Every structure is written in structure tokens, then in C-alpha cells.
Amino acid sequence: MSGMIGGRVLRGGQPVTAGKVELHSNGAAVAVADINAEGSYSMDLIEAGEYHVAIVSEHVPEKYADPQTSGLTIQMEAGTGPLIADFEIP
């Protein structure tokens, strides 16, 4: 079963206006979405499971580009509606 994940990427309360959000599982990127000018992203057909997240953008610190150092994770539950996953980068 798969679903949709979407949300916003913010830094200091302001939208991150370019870049990518990546979901990683077992050491590999399994989904990638562009961040638009409003800081929003969305991904379809995401399988249930836990994912480590990377945010790749010149507007956020480099540590967020690596899913092992970003400290960001999301959990997609089977049989649920769209998951809203907003990320606030300090």
C-alpha cells in the first residue's frame, strides 16, 4: 500500500525556495521531490515504512543534505491518508 507525502521546508520561519527533499531507505534514495518557490514539496506512491530524510539546497546547512546526519525521519503508515511532513531547519 502506498500514499502521498507533502509539506513545506522552512528555515528560520521562511520558505526554502529551491532544492530537493529525498527519502532514503536501506542506504538508497527511494523518492525525490523538488522544493518549489513557496517551500512546498510532494511525493506520490510512497510505500509504508520509516525513511531518513535529506534536504539538498544551497539555502540550508550541508549536514541536511546527508540522510545520516540530517536527524530528519518520517514514518509512513499503511492505510492512512496523505501525510503532511513539514521540516523546520534551524
Secondary structure, 3 states (H helix, E strand, C coil): CEEEEEEEEEECCEECCCCEEEEEECCEEEEEEECCCCCEEEEEEEECEEEEEEEECCCCCHHHHCCCCCCEEEEECCCCCCEECCEEEC
